[in-house]
Amino acid sequence: ADPNESNLRIAPLNFHERAEFLKCEQVIGIGLKTFFEVGRALQIIRDGGLYRERYPTFEKYCRTTWDISRIHAYRLIGAARVVEDLLPNGNIPLPASEAHVRPLVSLTRGCVPKVWSKVVQRAKDKPITARMVRAVVAEFTETITSTEQQNQRPSAIQGYRFSVLSSI
């Protein structure tokens, strides 16, 4: 037994929560279609605390029920968020795997569709690979970094420090 769990209590679910929990577990259990659906189901379970009837923590739920680490569960949740951001883009194909999405998770939400569009353009008719996505993300972040350096814009923290120091 985990000593950190001694203070946590297992709490019953109401009828609607139990129904939602079972629905999400079905999605996770059969891996219904995509990592996206699994990530969304995990997010609903985590955010709603739907694991609490049998498990004191989300981590314990993931480990015991699905034999996945908390880190992997959060990767899937992050991947689902990225795919949700790409859904409104219509005719651009969605990522086929969580490995394709993983490098995009580090980007701000507004940048994800632009970067993914560039990945799709670069791939043309070839299959998209995780390596290709990582390369486009690296180019994008390098471009952003060099643009900030060229403009010599201080970060918000540096600007804040300067204003505090100049007022002393």
C-alpha positions as CSV (number, residue, x, y, z in Angstrom):
1,A,0.0,0.0,0.0
2,D,1.1,3.5,-0.8
3,P,1.6,5.6,2.4
4,N,0.5,8.7,0.5
5,E,-2.9,7.3,0.0
6,S,-3.8,6.9,3.7
7,N,-5.4,10.3,3.9
8,L,-7.4,9.9,0.6
9,R,-10.9,8.5,0.7
10,I,-12.7,6.5,-1.9
11,A,-16.1,8.2,-2.6
12,P,-19.1,6.7,-4.3
13,L,-20.3,8.0,-7.7
14,N,-23.8,9.1,-8.5
15,F,-25.8,7.4,-11.2
16,H,-24.7,9.8,-14.0
17,E,-21.1,9.7,-13.0
18,R,-21.1,5.9,-12.9
19,A,-22.6,5.8,-16.4
20,E,-20.0,8.3,-17.7
21,F,-17.2,6.3,-16.0
22,L,-18.4,3.0,-17.6
23,K,-18.7,4.6,-21.0
24,C,-15.2,6.0,-20.7
25,E,-13.8,2.7,-19.5
26,Q,-15.3,1.0,-22.6
27,V,-13.5,3.5,-24.9
28,I,-10.2,2.9,-23.1
29,G,-10.6,-0.8,-22.9
30,I,-11.1,-1.4,-26.5
31,G,-9.1,1.5,-27.7
32,L,-12.0,2.6,-29.8
33,K,-10.6,3.8,-33.1
34,T,-7.9,6.2,-31.9
35,F,-5.6,7.5,-29.2
36,F,-7.7,10.7,-29.4
37,E,-10.8,9.0,-28.0
38,V,-8.7,7.3,-25.3
39,G,-7.1,10.6,-24.3
40,R,-10.5,12.3,-24.2
41,A,-11.9,9.5,-22.0
42,L,-9.0,9.7,-19.6
43,Q,-9.4,13.5,-19.4
44,I,-13.1,13.1,-18.6
45,I,-12.3,10.5,-15.9
46,R,-9.5,12.7,-14.5
47,D,-11.3,16.0,-14.6
48,G,-14.5,14.6,-13.2
49,G,-12.8,12.5,-10.5
50,L,-14.8,9.5,-11.9
51,Y,-12.1,7.1,-10.6
52,R,-12.8,8.0,-7.0
53,E,-15.3,5.2,-6.3
54,R,-12.6,2.6,-6.4
55,Y,-9.3,4.5,-6.5
56,P,-8.0,7.3,-4.3
57,T,-6.0,8.9,-7.2
58,F,-6.0,9.1,-10.9
59,E,-2.5,7.7,-11.0
60,K,-3.6,4.6,-9.0
61,Y,-6.6,4.2,-11.4
62,C,-4.4,4.3,-14.5
63,R,-1.8,1.9,-13.1
64,T,-4.2,-0.6,-11.7
65,T,-6.9,-0.7,-14.3
66,W,-5.0,-0.1,-17.5
67,D,-1.3,-0.7,-16.5
68,I,-0.3,2.7,-17.8
69,S,1.7,5.3,-16.0
70,R,0.3,8.7,-15.0
71,I,2.9,10.2,-17.4
72,H,1.5,8.1,-20.4
73,A,-2.1,9.0,-19.4
74,Y,-1.2,12.7,-19.4
75,R,0.6,12.2,-22.8
76,L,-2.7,10.8,-24.2
77,I,-4.7,13.6,-22.7
78,G,-2.3,16.2,-24.2
79,A,-2.5,14.5,-27.5
80,A,-6.3,14.6,-27.4
81,R,-6.1,18.4,-26.8
82,V,-3.9,18.8,-29.8
83,V,-6.2,16.8,-32.0
84,E,-9.2,18.9,-30.7
85,D,-7.3,22.0,-31.8
86,L,-6.9,20.5,-35.3
87,L,-10.5,19.4,-35.8
88,P,-11.8,22.8,-37.0
89,N,-9.2,22.7,-39.8
90,G,-11.5,20.7,-42.1
91,N,-9.7,19.2,-45.0
92,I,-6.3,18.7,-43.4
93,P,-5.7,15.0,-42.3
94,L,-5.5,14.5,-38.6
95,P,-2.4,12.9,-36.9
96,A,-2.6,9.1,-37.1
97,S,-0.8,8.3,-33.8
98,E,0.1,9.8,-30.5
99,A,3.8,9.8,-31.5
100,H,2.9,12.3,-34.3
101,V,1.2,14.5,-31.8
102,R,3.7,14.4,-29.0
103,P,6.1,17.1,-30.4
104,L,3.1,19.4,-31.0
105,V,2.0,19.3,-27.3
106,S,4.8,21.7,-26.4
107,L,3.5,24.4,-28.7
108,T,0.9,27.0,-27.8
109,R,-2.6,26.2,-28.9
110,G,-2.6,28.8,-31.6
111,C,0.6,27.5,-33.3
112,V,-0.5,23.9,-33.5
113,P,-2.7,24.2,-36.7
114,K,0.0,26.2,-38.5
115,V,2.8,23.7,-37.7
116,W,0.6,20.7,-38.5
117,S,-0.3,22.2,-41.8
118,K,3.4,22.6,-42.6
119,V,4.0,18.9,-41.6
120,V,1.2,17.8,-44.0
121,Q,2.6,20.0,-46.8
122,R,6.1,18.6,-46.3
123,A,4.8,15.0,-46.4
124,K,2.9,15.5,-49.6
125,D,2.0,11.9,-50.6
126,K,4.5,10.3,-48.2
127,P,3.5,8.9,-44.8
128,I,3.9,11.4,-42.0
129,T,6.5,10.2,-39.4
130,A,7.2,11.3,-35.9
131,R,10.7,12.3,-37.0
132,M,9.1,14.6,-39.6
133,V,6.9,16.2,-37.0
134,R,9.8,16.7,-34.6
135,A,11.8,18.4,-37.4
136,V,9.0,20.9,-38.4
137,V,8.4,21.7,-34.7
138,A,12.2,22.3,-34.2
139,E,12.3,24.6,-37.3
140,F,9.3,26.5,-36.0
141,T,10.6,27.0,-32.5
142,E,14.0,27.9,-33.9
143,T,12.4,30.5,-36.1
144,I,10.4,31.9,-33.2
145,T,13.5,32.1,-31.0
146,S,15.7,33.8,-33.6
147,T,12.9,36.3,-34.4
148,E,12.7,37.2,-30.7
149,Q,16.5,37.5,-30.5
150,Q,16.6,39.7,-33.6
151,N,13.9,42.0,-32.2
152,Q,15.8,41.9,-28.8
153,R,12.5,41.9,-27.0
154,P,12.9,41.4,-23.3
155,S,10.7,38.7,-21.9
156,A,7.7,39.7,-19.7
157,I,9.7,38.7,-16.6
158,Q,12.7,40.8,-17.7
159,G,10.4,43.8,-18.4
160,Y,8.8,43.3,-15.1
161,R,12.2,43.2,-13.3
162,F,13.4,46.3,-15.1
163,S,10.2,48.3,-14.2
164,V,10.6,47.2,-10.5
165,L,14.3,48.1,-10.4
166,S,13.9,51.4,-12.1
167,S,11.2,52.5,-9.6
168,I,13.6,51.9,-6.6
